[in-house]
Amino acid sequence: MRQEFVRGKRRYILSLDVDLFEACVINRHWYGETSRRHGRRQELFTDLELAKIRFTAVQAYLLKRGYQLPRHLPL
């Protein structure tokens, strides 16, 4: 699962993956379009359901902080 968020010129990418050792990994990456400010965080989970709950919580937090889903142009 992967979700992108936008707030002005700031971008945030949130993804939920399963690695080779069957661990669930939430990757969080934030950056600015025109600046060098960025960061990254990883969280490991052994249970997929707990990872999904955390993924949903981070989504809600980002929306509360003013991030929005990007608008995609139709093809």
C-alpha positions, -999 to +999 in steps of 0.1 A: +000+000+000+013+035-008-003+069-002+010+103-011+000+136+006+006+172-003+006+204+018+017+234-002+052+226-014+057+198+011+052+162+002+048+131+023+049+095+011+035+067+034+038+030+024+031-003+039+052-032+026+060-068+036+097-076+035+115-109+027+114-121+063+076-116+065+079-085+086+055-056+079+073-023+073+058+012+074+080+037+055+074+074+060+093+099+038+087+136+038+104+163+017+100+198+002+098+204-036+122+233-035+142+227-004+167+202+009+147+195+041+136+159+043+133+130+066+126+093+068+112+069+094+106+031+094+085+011+117+086-027+119+056-049+128+053-087+131+015-085+127-001-072+095-033-061+113-013-040+138+006-024+109-027-016+091-040+001+123-008+022+126-010+030+088-046+043+092-036+063+123-007+080+105-031+088+076-056+104+100-027+124+116-015+138+083-050+148+072-055+165+106-022+184+101-034+199+068-020+174+043-043+165+014-044+138-012-028+151-045-051+157-074-042+137-105-049+150-139-071+127-161-053+112-191 
